[in-house]
Amino acid sequence: MTSYIDTSPKTRSIDVLLFDDVNLLDVSGPVQAFDTARVNGNRRYDIRYVSLNGRPVRAGCGLRMVPDAALSSESTNDDLLIPGGAGINALIPNSTVCEIVANHLERKPNGRVISICSGALLLAAAGVLDGRLATTHWSRLADIKTYDRVLWDLDQISTAQDRVFTSAGVTTGIDLALSIIRADCGASVALAVARELVVQLRRTGGQSQYAIHLAGQFTKDDALTRLIEQVVAEPYLDWSLDALADTAGMNPRTLSRHFKRDLQENPAQFVERVRVDHARGLMADKLSLKQVARLSGFGDLQRMRRAFQRRYGINVSDYLNTFVE
């Protein structure tokens, strides 16, 4: 996977598509990050809002938004950002919109196409994602099956390949914007933006890790919640069934029953899932596989290889070649 890095000092211009039933956070999150970025005190990104016909639209939350212009194939702006939301479904059959999206990279040798959340479905419909790695919101699993030429990985927070960027959705649009800002402006500028927004500069793990956190928050007892949070935070510890039960203050049989009830898997499967997801994040940081195996709690590389085979049906080398630079 290769990402496009803009090293020019000029201000980049971004068209942000607005439409009825757009997810407001898909718009405001990344846009606020881009707007906050400054190099030598100067704004690095110039944002323009466009709608299909230049008329006002209403976000899914009810907020009325007035665009600056109509979406056009003649736009001189560098980048095109497509947010997500329930309204994206109405845009997918629109051949004019798909054509504008499809032709953007060809018209702009240094341009980029960026999608947030389910906005990736519009990119897929336009053919922009064919043969490329991409992600979108986990809830769109059924929808992405239509686009079998795309290398979908819904456990990625964001992807970047050949001037095409996708993100998992909602708050991960900020993560994607920060990664673009870091590539364009350097780590210090990205860090300043992250500090201003009070967010992490870079999250580790994928969508499944946050699903695990949420599962922990909605279990029926506090002991299991605390155990889940501790395993996610420290996957490298000894998490045998006895160790898990001791930490939770339950006997192994009771703990196993609670895992089945609340997470629909046994404790060993849960620990393996956490460790595999942690390993994926470490791989993105270019650590050696032996380091990844140790830090994620597998202990040795062979155990990690077997876990990846069970989870994804591929070996670690194939996973690296497909999903990691």
N, C-alpha and C positions, 0 to 999 in steps of 0.2 A: 504494500500500500504506500502510495506516495502522496504527499500533501503539497499544495501550492502555497508558496510563501511570497508575499509582496514585500520587496525590500526598498521600494521607492519611497521618498520622503513626502510625496504629495498627499493631499487629502483624498480619501477614497469616497466615492458617492454610492449610496445604496438605495435602491427602490424597494420599499416594503409593501407587499400586496395586502390590501384590506378587503374583506368581503363579509357579507352577512353571516352571523354565527361563527365568526372567528374567535379563537380562544384568546382572550385579552392578554394573558400572561405570555403566550407565545410571541406576541408583538412587543409588549412593554419590557419583558425581561432582557432579551438580547439588545433591543434598541437602547435601553438605558445604559447597558454596558458599553456599547459603541459610543454613545453620546458622552460618556464620562471619560473616555480615553483622551489623554492630552500628551503631545510631544512638544517639549520646550514651551509649554503653555498654550499651544495651539490645538484646536480641535482636529482630530485625525480622521473622523468620519462625518460625512454630510448625509443626513437622512432625508429622504423624500417619501411620502406616503401616496400610494396609487390605489385606485379601485378599478373595476372593470370598465366603468363608464365615467369615472370622475365624480360620481355622486356619493353622498354620504352613505355609510353603512352602519349596521348595528351589531355590536359584538354579542357573543353568546350570553354574556352577563347583563345585556341590555344597554350598555354604554353606546351612545351615538358618536360616530367618528367621521370627521370631514377630511377627505384626502386632499392632496395638493394637485393631483392631476389624474388622468386616465392611464391605465396600463397600455403601453404601446411598444411595438417592435422597433420604433424609431428612438427609443430612449437613449440618451447619451451617458447614462449613469453606468458605473463599473459593475456593480453587483446587483443581484436580484434575490430578495429574501422572501420565502414562502412560508408563512406560519400555518399552523394547523387549526383544528376545530371541527365541529360538526358540519359547518358549511363547506368544507373541502369536498364533500361528496357531490355537491352540486356543480363544482368547477371541473371535476374530472371529465365529464362528457363534452366540455366546451372546447371544440377544436381550435378556436382562435387562441384561447389561453394556452393550451398545450403547445401550439406552434410557437408562440412567443417564448415560452419557457425552453422549448427544445432548441431554438435557434440562438439563445442568448450567448452561449459559450463560443459558437462559431462567429458571431458578430463581434464579440469582445475577446480578443486574444489574451488579454489579462483579466478578463472578467471572471466572476464566480457566481455559482448558484448555491444558495443556502436554504435548507428546509428545517423547520422546527416541527417536531411532533408529527402529526398526520399529514403535514405539508409534503412529506416524502412521497405520499401516494400520488400527488399531482406530478411530481418529478418522474415517478415510475410510469405513469400513464403517458407522459410526454416522451418516454424512451431515454431520458437523461441518465437513468440509473442502470441501464442494461450493461451487464458485465462488471458492475462496480459494487463494492461493499457499501451497505447502507443499513440504517436503523430507523425505527419509528417507535411510537408508543406501543407498549406491550398489548394493549387492548385491541390493536389492529391485526392481530395474528391471522384471523380468518380472511381479512381483506387483502393481505399481501400475497396470498397464494395465487392470485390472478396474475401476478408479475413474476413469473418463474425465471426470468433472465437476470433478475437482481440477486446479488449475494447478500441476502438478508441476515442480519444478526441482531435480534431484538434484545440481546443482553448487553449491547454496547451503549455507553452513554452518548457517544458521538462518533462520527466517522469523517474522514477527509481523504479524498482521492481524486486526482486529476481536476482540480478546481471545483469539485462538487462536495458539498458538506451536508451532512444530515445529523439530526439529534433525536434523542429518545422522546423528548417532549416536555412541555411546561417548563419547570425550573432548569432542565438540562439545556434549554436554549441559552441560558446564561453561561453554562459551562462551555458550550460551543463558541459563543462569542468571545469568552476569555481566551480560549485556545487560538482563535484567529487574531485577537489583539496581541497575544504573545508572539505569534509568528510575524506579524506586521511591525510591531513597535518594540518588542523586547520584553524580557521577563519583568523588569522594574515597572514598566507602564502597566502591564497586566496585573501585577501585584497591587499597584496603587488603585486600580479599578476594583479589584476584589475587596480591598480594605474599605473602600468607599461604600460598596454595596453590602459589606459584611457577609461575604460568602467565601467558600474555599476557592483557592486558585485552581486546584485540580482535585477532583474526586477520584478515589480508587474504586475498583470494582465496577459492576454493571447494574442493570435494572434489577436483576434478581437479588442483589445484595440489599437493595432498598425494600424490595418486597419482603425479604426476610425480616428486616427491621420492623416493618409494618405488621407482619404476622406476630411478632413478639409483643407489639403494643396492644394487640387485640385478643390475646389469649385470655382464658378465663381465670387464671391465677397469677399473682404477682411473682411467685417463685419461678415459674416457667418463663415469664417475661424477662426477669433478671438473668436467668441462665442463657436465654437466646442472645441477649445483648452482650453477655460476656464471651460467648463462643464467637460471635461475629467480630468482636473487638480484639480477641486474642486467639485466633484459630490455631496457632502454633503450640498451644498447651496440650497436655495429655487429656484428651477427651474420650477416654474409654467409657463404657456404659456405667461402670462403678463410679468413675470420677464425676460424670454428669449427674448421677443420682445423688452423690454426696454433696455436690455444690447446690443442687436444688432442694436438698433436705427431704428427699423422697427415697423410697426403695426402688430398685431398678424396674420392677414390674409396674408400679404405679406411674413412674416417669414415662415408660414406653406407652402406657395407655393414654397419658395426657398428650404425648406427641402425636399419636394416631388421631386423637380427637381434634386437636387444634391445628396440626400441620399436615395431616394425612400422610405421614411418613414416620419411620422409626428413627430413634436417635442417631444411629450410625449413618443412615441416609442423609439426615439433616447436617451432621458434621461434615460429611463428604461434600455436600452441596456448597456449604460455606467455604470450605478449603479450596474447591475448584474455582469458585468465583474470585476468591482472594488471589489465587495463583494467576488468573487471567489479568488482574490488575498489575501484578508484579511483572508479568511478561511484557506488558506495555512499557514498563520502565527499563527494559533491556537488561534485566538481571540474567545471570546464567541460570540454566534449568536446575542445576544443583542447589543454587541459592533459593530459587523459587520453591522447590520442593521442601527445603528446610524451613523457610520463613512462613509458608502456608500451612505447615503442620503435617505434611506427608512423611517427613523424615528422610525418605529416600526416593530417588527418581522413579524407580520401578513402580512403587505404590501410586505415585502421581500419574504415571502413564496408564495404569489400569483404571484409575478413576476417570480420566478423560475419555477413555474408550467406553466406559459404562455410560457416561453422561452425554457424549456427543457422537459416539460411534466412529470416531477417528482417533488416530494417535496424536501425540503432542506435536510432532514435527509437521504434520499436515495442518494442524490448527494454527501453528505459527506462520506457516507459508500462506494461509488463507486470510487470517484475521489480524496479523501483527506485521508491522513494517519489517 
